[in-house]
Amino acid sequence: MSLGTLIHSGLVRPTRPVTALVLMGGGARTAYQAGVLKALASMLGLRPGESGGFPFQVLVGTSAGALNAAFLASCATAGLGAFDQLASFWGRIRSNDVYRLDVTPLARVSRLIAAYSLSRHARMQGAVLDTMPLVDLLHHAISLPGIEDALQTKALDALAVTASSYTSGVHWTFCHSARDRADKAWARPGRRAEFQPITIEHLMASSAIPFIFPATPLWVDGRREFFGDGSMRQVSPLSPAMHLGAHRIMVIGVGQPERAAMGGNAVAHRPTLGGIAGHAMASVFHDTLQADVEQAQRVTRTLQQLPREVAAVLPYRSVEVLAIQPSQSLDALAQSHAQSLPASVRHALGGLGALSGAGAALASYLLFEPGFVQALVALGERDAFDRKQDLLAFLGNSP
């Protein structure tokens, strides 16, 4: 998190306390977020005096987390019911609803041929998988008028999604509020923001996993640029929420400090292509979150230790951050469900060694199947209830 972000956020003075929800990326793994939020809705619904209104004023999403954020924004007027709707949405998803891989009949019986078909498709299309099914799914599942309604009725202040430009190398945050104004945008080295209505194209761009999903064109600065996954070059995941005035930020990631088969007692083997790809994906999706959270918490502690009269004149604002991530390895969980992948994808990933051991990390991003999704949602619920006191204290605090 840059000094410029901290100063700018300190200069933003909202008329009311603002709580933001930041949802990180991770493909199918982000079903975990639905579980955490479903549990949160249950906790808040049982709290005395709870109105049942939507508890977040700002939603920020990256990659598949952007899909979750946009879905919640589209039904934010339902209050806490939006979280149950998100969990139901995940319960209906199948891999065939998200992507497809067309391979020859021979590829179904030979892993080597399947892997060759996969690489050939990637060379021809710029990506391994065809995501037209996801376009159709999002058009049916996410109501863009619903987002507008939530913003106009003040059920929500802002929705923001991030994407990375392959064309310019700039990491963009696209923000949408009731009154989109150009003067609210910000620019930092390698990072830009722009206020404009969020569309399905923005969501496809944000969730375009590198090499796996195709790039999506968007118009910025009056020209067309091609965008990929917002997790790439995302050096400060909390920055958009702070720029949008958040006093409190709840962030839900889907990574873990140590991945399956990577611990100190593991027997060292030469990594498979799938294992290397899974390691690269973990770096793309998770490596910046923990550092950004720690820095925000460190600055907040420093401000709280200053005399009140000194802190009042500084161009900084104290921001409370609560982060939740899975308590167990999602790679290991994916390995136990890998056989439920569509046959063509299963054969292709098997040829790359991406169905077992460290290689299962790659499969975990593509496993939009009921068994894995239900296990993720259940894990999210358990992890949330394990931190029930933290969550209720966080949402009950008055900044």
KOLLUM-649069 format. One record per residue (C-alpha): residue in three letters; y, z, x. Coordinates in steps of 0.25 Angstrom, whole numbers, plus 2048, in hexadecimal, padded with zeros to 3 digits. Each point is the difference from the previous one (the first is absolute). Layout:
N
alaYZX ...
This chain:
399
met800800800 ser80D7FC806 leu80D808802 gly8077F57F7 thr7F68037F5 leu80380F800 ile80F7FE801 his8007F67F4 ser7F78097F8 gly80980B802 leu80C7F87FB val7F97FD7F3 arg80380A7F6 pro7F97FE7F3 thr8058077F4 arg7F28077FD pro7F4804809 val7F87F4803 thr7F1801802 ala7F97F3806 leu7F17FC801 val7FC7F880C leu7F37F97FF met7FA7FA80D gly7F77F4801 gly7F27FE802 gly7F97F67F7 ala7F58067F7 arg80280D807 thr80D8027F8 ala7F78047F3 tyr80180E807 gln80E8007FC ala7FD7FF7F1 gly7F780C802 val80A808806 leu80B7FD7F5 lys7F68017F5 ala7FD80F805 leu80F802801 ala8027FC7F2 ser7F680A7FB met80780B808 leu80D7FD7FB gly7FC7FE7F2 leu7FA80E800 arg80D806806 pro8088097F6 gly80D7F97FC glu7FB7F2805 ser8077F57F8 gly7F67F5804 gly80A7F7806 phe7FE7F780C pro80280A80C phe8057F680A gln80E7F9800 val7FD7F680C leu7F37F8802 val7FD7FA80E gly7F37F8802 thr7FA7F880C ser7F57F67FF ala7F68057F5 gly80980C7FF ala80B7F67FB leu7F67FC7F5 asn7FE80E7FC ala80F803800 ala8037F47F8 phe7F68047F6 leu80580E7FF ala80E7FA7FE ser7FC7F77F5 cys7FB80C7F8 ala80980B805 thr8068027F2 ala7F28057FC gly80380C809 leu7F4807805 gly7F77F67F9 ala8047F680A phe7F680780A asp7F47FF7F7 gln8047F27FD leu7FF7FD80F ala7F3806801 ser7FA7F87F4 phe8067F4807 trp7F880280C gly7F38037F8 arg8017F27FB ile8027F980D arg7F57F8807 ser8007F880D asn8007F37F8 asp80C8047F9 val80880180E tyr7FA7F5808 arg7F57F5802 leu7F97FA80C asp7FA7F27FD val7F57FD809 thr7F47F6801 pro7F28047FB leu7FB80180E ala80A80B803 arg7F98097F6 val7F4800808 ser80580080E arg80A80A805 leu8047F780C ile8037F57F6 ala8088097F7 ala80880580C tyr8037F2804 ser8047FC7F2 leu80980C800 ser8077FC80D arg8017F17FB his8078057F3 ala80A808809 arg8037F4808 met8037F77F4 gln80780A7F7 gly80680A80A ala7F880B7FA val7F28037FD leu8008037F1 asp8077F97F4 thr80880A7F9 met8037F87F3 pro7F880A7F8 leu80980B804 val80C7F87FC asp7FA7FF7F2 leu7FC80E800 leu80E805803 his8077F77F6 his7F78067F5 ala80080F805 ile80F802805 ser80B7FE7F5 leu80D7FC807 pro8088027F3 gly7F980E801 ile80780280D glu80D7FC7FB asp7FF8097F4 ala7FD80C809 leu80C7FD809 gln8097FE7F4 thr7FC80D7F9 lys80180880D ala7F18047FF leu8017FA80F asp80B7FE809 ala7FA7F680A leu7F47F8804 ala7FE7FB80E val7F57F8807 thr7FF7FC80E ala7FB7F3807 ser8017FA80E ser8057F3803 tyr7F77F7808 thr80C7F6801 ser80B80A806 gly7F880C804 val8098097F8 his7FA80B7F7 trp8067FF7F2 thr80280A7F5 phe8027FA7F3 cys80780A7F6 his8027FF7F1 ser8098097F8 ala8078007F3 arg80C7FA807 asp7FC7F880C arg80C7FF80A ala8017F980D asp80880B806 lys7F580A7FF ala7F77F8809 trp7FE80580E ala7FD7FA80E arg7FA80680C pro7FA7F980C gly7F37F97FB arg8028057F2 arg8087FB7F4 ala8018037F2 glu8057F87F4 phe8028037F1 gln7F97F77F7 pro7F68007F4 ile7F2803804 thr7F77F47FD ile7F17FE801 glu8037F880C his80680C807 leu7F38077FD met7F77F5805 ala80980080D ser7FF80F802 ser7F18007FF ala7FD7F4808 ile7F680680A pro8027F880D phe7F57F6802 ile7F98047F3 phe80A7FD7F6 pro8097F4800 ala80F801803 thr80A7FF7F4 pro80E7F9801 leu80C8087FB trp80F7FC800 val809809809 asp80E7FD806 gly7FF7F37F8 arg7F47FB807 arg7F18007FE glu7F8809809 phe7F1803800 phe7FC80E7FF gly7F3808803 asp7FC80F7FE gly80B80A800 ser7F8809809 met8037F780B arg80C804809 gln80280C7F6 val80680A80B ser8068097F5 pro7F88017F3 leu80A80B7FB ser80D7F9803 pro8017F87F2 ala7FE80D7F8 met80B807808 his8097F47FF leu7FF8007F1 gly80480F800 ala7F3808800 his80180F802 arg7F18027FF ile7F67F6804 met7F18007FC val7F87F6808 ile7F17FD7FE gly7F97F880C val7F27FC800 gly7FD80280F gln7FA80B808 pro80280580E glu7F27FC805 arg7F87F57FA ala7F17FF7FE ala7F77FE80D met80C802808 gly7FF80F803 gly7FC80780D asn7F18017FE ala7FF7F17FC val7F77F8809 ala8097F5807 his7FC7F27FC arg8077F3802 pro8087FE7F4 thr7FD7F57F6 leu80A7F67FB gly8018087F3 gly80280D807 ile80C7FA808 ala8057FA7F3 gly7FF80D7F9 his80780780C ala80B7F67FF met8028027F1 ala80180F802 ser80B7FE80A val8077F77F7 phe7FF80A7F4 his80180E805 asp80580280E thr80F8037FC leu7FF8097F4 gln7FC80D807 ala80B7FE80B asp80B7FD7F5 val7FC80C7F8 glu80080980C gln80E7FC804 ala8068017F2 gln7FA80E7FF arg80580480E val80E7FB7FC thr8008087F3 arg7FB80D807 thr80C7FE80A leu80A7FF7F5 gln7FB80C7F9 gln80180880C leu80F7FD802 pro80B8087FA arg8037FB7F2 glu80F7FD803 val7FB7F880C ala7F57F87F9 ala80A7FD7F4 val8097F880A leu7F57F8806 pro7FD7F27FB tyr7F28037FE arg7F88057F4 ser7F48097FF val7F47F87FB glu7F38077FC val7F37F8803 leu7F28037FB ala7F57F7805 ile7F27FE7FA gln7F57F8807 pro7F18007FE ser7F880C805 gln7F47F8803 ser7FD7F3807 leu8027F47F7 asp7F87F780A ala7F48087FE leu8028007F1 ala8017F1800 gln7F47FE809 ser7F88077F4 his8057F67F6 ala8017F3809 gln7F47F97F9 ser8088007F3 leu8097F5806 pro7FF7F27FA ala7F57F9807 ser8087F5807 val80980B806 arg7F5809803 his7F97F5808 ala80C7FC807 leu80480E804 gly7F2803804 gly8007F580A leu80C807806 gly7FA80D801 ala8098067F5 leu7F78077F7 ser7FB80C809 gly80680A80A ala80E7FD804 gly8007F27FA ala7FF8067F2 ala80F803802 leu8037F17FD ala7F78007F4 ser80780C7FA tyr80D7F87FE leu7F87F67F7 leu7F78097F8 phe8067FF7F2 glu7F38047FA pro7FE80B7F6 gly7F7809809 phe80A80080B val80C8017F7 gln7FA80B7F8 ala7FD80880D leu80E7FE805 val8078057F3 ala7F780C800 leu80380380E gly80F7FF7FD glu7FE8097F4 arg7F980B809 asp80A7FF80B ala80C8017F6 phe7FA80D7FA asp7FD80680D arg80F7FF803 lys8048047F1 gln80980B805 asp8077F780A leu8027F57F5 leu8058097F5 ala80A80780A phe8057F3805 leu8037FA7F3 gly80580D7FB asn80A80280B ser80F7FE7FD pro8067F980D 
